[in-house]
Amino acid sequence: METLSRIAVENKSHKEEHLEYLMLRFGKKVYQLAYYFLRDRQMAEDIYQEVFLRVYVNLDKFRQESSYYSWIYKITVNLCKDYLKSATFRRIVTVGTVKDFNESCRESNKLFEQVEGGEVFSHVMDLPEKYRVPICLYYIDDLPVSEISDILKISQNNVKIRLHRGREKLKKLLSGSTVNE
C-alpha cells in the first residue's frame, strides 16, 4: 500500500485524496495519542488538526524510511511535547493548581474516559507523562516496544523500564496511594 501511496503523492492532484486516506486510517489514533499526552479533548483536537496540516505540507517530503504510521506518530509526539513546553500550556497550569487542572480535564472528558475503559483509564491518565504515554501505546494501541521506542526516541530498554515503573505506579493509584514523579 505504501508504494501505491507514493505514486499518489507524486501526482499533486491526488495529494488531497492521499491526506484524506491517511486521516481516515490514522486519525483516531492521532487523536488518542494527543489525548494521552494532554488529557484534554480540545487540546487533542487542536493537535490533531495541526498534525494533519503538517502531514499535508510535508507529504511530498516523506522518504519512506519508516511507515506512515510511525512518521505521523512522531509528528504527533513532537507537537504534544512542544505544546506542553509552550507558554500557553504553562499559563493554563499556573492559573490553578495542577490538581485542579487534572480534575477539570477529567470532568470535561468523562464521556471519552468511559469509552476508553472508565476507572482504570482514568487512573492511567493520572500517571506522569513519561509513564502514561508508553502504557497507553503498549496496552491500548497494541504497539510493540520497538515501535514505541522509535516513536518516543528512547531506547527499547527505557520503554520497558517506563512500562514497569508505570505499572507499579498504576498499582499504587488503584490501591488508593498517591503517585509522585
N, C-alpha and C positions, 0 to 999 in steps of 0.2 A: 504493500500500500504506500510505503514511503517513496518508492520510485515514481509511482503514479502521481503522488503529491508534488514531487519535484517538477515534473513536467507541467503540472497545473500552475505552479508558481512562476515558471519561466514564461508562461503566456500571461502577461499582465491583465488581460481581460478576465482571467479566471481567478485573480488574486482574492476578490471578494468571496467567491464561492469556496475557495480553499479556507479562508478565515472562518466562514460560516461552518464548514465541516469541523474545523478544529474547535470552535466554540461548542458545537453540539457534542463532540467527542470528549472534550476535556473541561468544559465549562463548570460542571457541577463539582468536579474535583478541585479546580482552581478556587472556587468559592469556599469549599470546605477547608482547604488548606489556609486560605486567608483568615477564615473564622478561627481555626486552631491557633493561629498566631495572635490575632487581635481581640478575640472574644466579643465581637460586636458586629451585628448584621450589616449596619450601614457602612461601617468602615470596610468590611469584607466586600460589599458590593462595589465600593469605590475602587478597591484594589483589583477586583475582577475586571472592571472596565479598563483600568489602566494597563493591566496585563495584556488584554487582547488588543488594545491600541498599540502597545509596543510590539506585539507579535505581528500585527498588520504592517507596521512600519518596517520591521526587520525581517519579514518573511523571505525576501529575496536574498538575505544575507545568511540564512540558515545553512550551515555547512554539512549537516547530516553526520556529524561526528558522534552524535547521540540521537536518541529517539526524540520525536516531537514532545512526547510526554515529559521526558527529563528536562528538555530545553524550557518548556512552558512552566514546569515546576520551579526551575531555578529562577526564572524571571519573577515568579510569584514570591518565592522566599526572599529574594533581594528587595523587592518592593515593600514587603512587610517589614523587613529589618530596617529599611530606610525610613519607613513611616514611624516605627517605634522609636527611632533616634531623633525624629523631627521635633521642631519646636511646637508644632500643633499638638502632637500627642502629649508632650510634656505639660503643655498648658491644661489639657483636659485632666490629666492626673493630678496636677498641683491644685486645681480648684477644690478638690475634696481629698479625702484620704484614699489610699489605694483600695482599702476595704470597701469604701463607698462606691468606688469605680467598679470593682468586681461585682458588687451587689446590683448596681444599676444595669450592668451588662447582662447579668443573669436574669433579671426581671424582664428586660426588653427582648430576651432571646428564649423565653420559656418554650415556645412552640418548636423552635429549632432543636432545643435540647431534648424535648420529648421524642422528636423524630429520631434523634441520634442515640437514644438509649436511656434517657431520663437521669436518674440519680447518679449512676456510675459515670456517665458522660459529664455531668455537672462537676463531679469531683476531679475528673481528668482535667477539665478546663480550669480548675483551681491550682493545678500544678504550675511551677515556674516554667517559662517558655522552653528552656533547654531540655526539659523532660517531657513536657506536654506535646510538643511537635513530633519528636520521634515516636512517642507512644501512639499518637493519632495516625501517623503514616504507617506504622507497622501493624497495629491491631485493627484500625478502621479501614484504611485504604489498602491493606494487604500488600504493602511494598516490601521487597526483600531488603535485608540490611545493606547489601551492596548499593542498591539504588538510593536508599536514604542517605548513605554516606556520600554519594555523588551529588545529590540534591543539596544537602546541607554543607557540603565542602568540609567534612570532618572524616577521620579515619573510621573504618569498619569497627575497630575495637572501641573507639569512642562512642559510636552508635550503641554498641552492646552495653557499654557501661551506663550510658544515659537511660537505656531501656531498663536495665536492672535497678538503678537508683530511682527511676521514675516509678517502677512497680512498688518499690519499698515505700516511697512517699505516698503513693496511692493507697497502700495498705493502711498507713497511719491515718490518712484522711478518712478512709472508710470506717476505721475503728473510732473516729472522733478526736484524734490528736490533731495538733496544728502542724503545718508543714512550713519550714523555712528553707530558703535557697541553700 
